[in-house]
Each structure stands twice: as structure tokens, then as C-alpha cells.
Amino acid sequence: MQVRLEDGSGGWAVFQEQKFRGLSMLLSRLILITETGDPNRVGRQLLAHLYRRFPDLDTQVENVADGDPHLGALHAMGFFESFSRIEMH
């Protein structure tokens, strides 16, 4: 999916849905890319659009590096770190 904001900022997201224990859908393999603008703002808009479209989607994201420009957007949208791998620091 893509977003274009009023100020010309924009980016896109790629994700995969899969069944989670046969009950609900789980979003995995989420990739956020900002083409122009602030990655935090674009990332928040991408995630907001995603959850407007799929409000009941459970999500887990793995292997996000400490320096990822979208890390602030993930935290702002309620994501939290449940464990950390040494190679991501």
C-alpha cells in the first residue's frame, strides 16, 4: 500500500498476512519505506491506513534495527519490544 501526504511526503508498505492459530489473521514481514519526508510521520500514516483497512489484524514485526528510521513510528503506534537480538544493536 502507498500513502501520499498533503505536503508531498510519501512512502509505501509491504506486508504478509497469515493465519494465526487458525483463529485470526496475523500480519508479519512488514516493511515500511519512506520515499520523501519524515519517516516517523510517513510511517505513522502507513500504519494508520493499514489498521483502518484491517482493524482486527494482529501484528508482529521482527528484526528491526536500532537505527531504523521507522522505529519511532512503530512505538508511536503502540508497538513495543518483547525481546532483542544482539545482532539488531
VOBA-1610 file (N, C-alpha, C; in pm, whole numbers, padded with zeros to 5 digits, always signed):
BEGIN
Met+00084-00117+00000Met+00000+00000+00000Met+00088+00123+00000Gln+00035+00232-00050Gln+00108+00359-00058Gln+00031+00468+00013Val+00102+00568+00063Val+00040+00691+00112Val+00114+00810+00052Arg+00039+00912+00022Arg+00092+01041-00020Arg+00025+01145+00068Leu+00105+01223+00139Leu+00053+01323+00231Leu+00042+01457+00162Glu-00033+01548+00224Glu-00059+01679+00164Glu+00068+01757+00134Asp+00173+01737+00214Asp+00297+01813+00195Asp+00391+01749+00091Gly+00344+01643+00026Gly+00426+01576-00075Gly+00504+01457-00022Ser+00504+01439+00110Ser+00570+01323+00169Ser+00498+01196+00126Gly+00570+01088+00127Gly+00505+00962+00092Gly+00593+00842+00109Gly+00532+00729+00100Gly+00605+00604+00111Gly+00512+00488+00088Trp+00563+00370+00116Trp+00485+00250+00092Trp+00516+00144+00196Ala+00427+00047+00206Ala+00442-00064+00299Ala+00411-00193+00225Val+00484-00296+00261Val+00459-00431+00210Val+00443-00520+00333Phe+00345-00608+00328Phe+00324-00697+00441Phe+00264-00828+00393Gln+00267-00926+00480Gln+00208-01056+00450Gln+00112-01091+00562Glu-00004-01140+00525Glu-00100-01191+00623Glu-00088-01343+00628Gln-00107-01397+00746Gln-00110-01542+00759Gln-00205-01578+00873Lys-00259-01698+00870Lys-00348-01741+00978Lys-00268-01760+01106Phe-00325-01717+01216Phe-00262-01726+01347Phe-00340-01825+01431Arg-00286-01943+01446Arg-00350-02048+01526Arg-00493-02074+01481Gly-00518-02052+01351Gly-00649-02081+01295Gly-00760-01988+01339Leu-00729-01887+01421Leu-00834-01801+01476Leu-00842-01666+01407Ser-00732-01600+01397Ser-00733-01465+01343Ser-00619-01452+01243Met-00612-01337+01180Met-00504-01311+01086Met-00392-01237+01158Leu-00271-01273+01122Leu-00152-01212+01179Leu-00075-01144+01067Leu-00034-01021+01091Leu+00049-00951+00995Leu+00194-00980+01030Ser+00269-01021+00931Ser+00412-01045+00952Ser+00487-00994+00830Arg+00617-00991+00841Arg+00702-00943+00731Arg+00662-00803+00686Leu+00648-00714+00779Leu+00613-00575+00750Leu+00738-00498+00711Ile+00730-00429+00599Ile+00839-00342+00554Ile+00780-00204+00529Leu+00838-00102+00591Leu+00797+00037+00572Leu+00909+00110+00499Ile+00873+00184+00395Ile+00970+00262+00318Ile+00917+00404+00304Thr+00999+00502+00341Thr+00966+00643+00317Thr+01045+00688+00196Glu+00974+00735+00094Glu+01041+00786-00026Glu+01079+00932-00008Thr+00987+01011+00048Thr+01013+01152+00075Thr+00948+01189+00207Gly+01011+01281+00279Gly+00953+01330+00403Gly+01010+01261+00527Asp+00946+01289+00638Asp+00987+01240+00769Asp+00941+01095+00787Pro+01034+01000+00808Pro+00996+00859+00823Pro+00899+00833+00939Asn+00909+00910+01048Asn+00815+00892+01158Asn+00673+00929+01117Arg+00659+01040+01050Arg+00526+01084+01007Arg+00469+00991+00900Val+00550+00960+00801Val+00504+00871+00693Val+00474+00732+00750Gly+00561+00683+00837Gly+00539+00552+00898Gly+00410+00546+00978Arg+00382+00651+01055Arg+00256+00654+01132Arg+00135+00652+01040Gln+00143+00725+00930Gln+00031+00728+00835Gln+00014+00593+00765Leu+00124+00528+00731Leu+00115+00395+00670Leu+00050+00296+00766Leu+00093+00298+00892Leu+00035+00207+00990Leu-00111+00240+01018Ala-00144+00369+01026Ala-00283+00408+01048Ala-00372+00360+00933His-00326+00376+00812His-00402+00330+00695His-00418+00178+00699Leu-00311+00108+00732Leu-00316-00038+00740Leu-00422-00084+00839Tyr-00427-00022+00958Tyr-00522-00066+01061Tyr-00663-00013+01039Arg-00679+00091+00959Arg-00814+00130+00917Arg-00871+00024+00823Arg-00786-00027+00736Arg-00828-00131+00641Arg-00847-00266+00707Phe-00761-00298+00803Phe-00763-00428+00870Phe-00763-00407+01021Pro-00874-00364+01080Pro-00874-00325+01222Pro-00848-00439+01319Asp-00873-00562+01282Asp-00856-00675+01374Asp-00727-00751+01351Leu-00636-00695+01278Leu-00513-00763+01240Leu-00412-00761+01354Asp-00374-00879+01403Asp-00265-00889+01500Asp-00134-00871+01424Thr-00034-00817+01491Thr+00091-00787+01421Thr+00212-00823+01505Gln+00311-00879+01439Gln+00443-00894+01499Gln+00545-00857+01392Val+00644-00782+01432Val+00750-00739+01340Val+00881-00785+01402Glu+00965-00846+01321Glu+01092-00897+01371Glu+01209-00827+01303Asn+01321-00830+01371Asn+01449-00783+01316Asn+01447-00636+01274Val+01399-00551+01362Val+01402-00406+01340Val+01530-00354+01406Ala+01617-00296+01328Ala+01744-00245+01380Ala+01723-00121+01466Asp+01812-00100+01562Asp+01804+00019+01649Asp+01799+00148+01569Gly+01867+00154+01456Gly+01873+00275+01376Gly+01767+00285+01268Asp+01671+00197+01267Asp+01567+00201+01163Asp+01492+00334+01173Pro+01476+00408+01062Pro+01411+00539+01068Pro+01262+00532+01102His+01202+00414+01097His+01060+00399+01126His+01034+00349+01268Leu+01138+00330+01347Leu+01122+00277+01481Leu+01034+00368+01567Gly+01052+00498+01555Gly+00967+00593+01629Gly+00821+00581+01591Ala+00793+00559+01463Ala+00655+00543+01417Ala+00594+00416+01476Leu+00672+00309+01479Leu+00622+00183+01537Leu+00587+00203+01684His+00676+00269+01759His+00648+00294+01901His+00528+00386+01918Ala+00517+00489+01836Ala+00405+00583+01845Ala+00271+00514+01819Met+00274+00408+01740Met+00150+00337+01707Met+00124+00218+01800Gly+00200+00211+01910Gly+00171+00111+02012Gly+00255-00016+02007Phe+00350-00023+01916Phe+00438-00139+01911Phe+00537-00130+02028Phe+00579-00244+02077Phe+00677-00248+02184Phe+00774-00364+02159Glu+00888-00355+02221Glu+00991-00458+02206Glu+00967-00568+02308Ser+00949-00691+02260Ser+00928-00802+02352Ser+01058-00877+02379Phe+01150-00873+02286Phe+01283-00929+02308Phe+01377-00866+02206Ser+01506-00876+02233Ser+01604-00812+02148Ser+01715-00911+02115Arg+01750-00915+01989Arg+01862-00997+01944Arg+01987-00908+01938Ile+02098-00963+01978Ile+02221-00884+01983Ile+02259-00827+01846Glu+02230-00899+01739Glu+02268-00851+01606Glu+02186-00731+01559Met+02077-00696+01628Met+01997-00582+01590Met+02046-00453+01656His+02149-00461+01741His+02203-00342+01810His+02329-00296+01739
//
